[in-house]
Amino acid sequence: MNYFKLKRSTDKQYYFVLLSRNNKVILTSELYKTEQGLRTGINSVRANAGNRNNYEIRKAINGQPYFLLKAQNGEIIGSSETYSSSQQLENGIKSVRFHAGLANTVKE
């Protein structure tokens, strides 16, 4: 099952990564100043992940695709790693869509 790992950056801000069953990062959040903000971000992922319209596909400088998950107001909640193919990208989106709502949280 997918899970959220709660982390701290070197400047003491909070962020989370959503990991797949095989421990690969499929979504990384923005930085939050407080742990409460972090938890609000996770709840936003849970609320918005199921709607395919909340995903924006982009291309990195190297041409590889990645996606952004956005809230209903258009604010970016998280971004994916880059993928080597469009099919892998779609699999990443499916994983977030169908598993984020049930994902547990784990502190690092």
Protein Blocks (a to p, Z undefined) as FASTA:
>chain_A
ZZddddddfkopacdddddfkopafbdcdddfbfklmmmmmmmmmmmmmpmklpccdddf
kopacdddddfkopafbdcdddfbfklmmmmmmmmmmmmmmpccddZZ
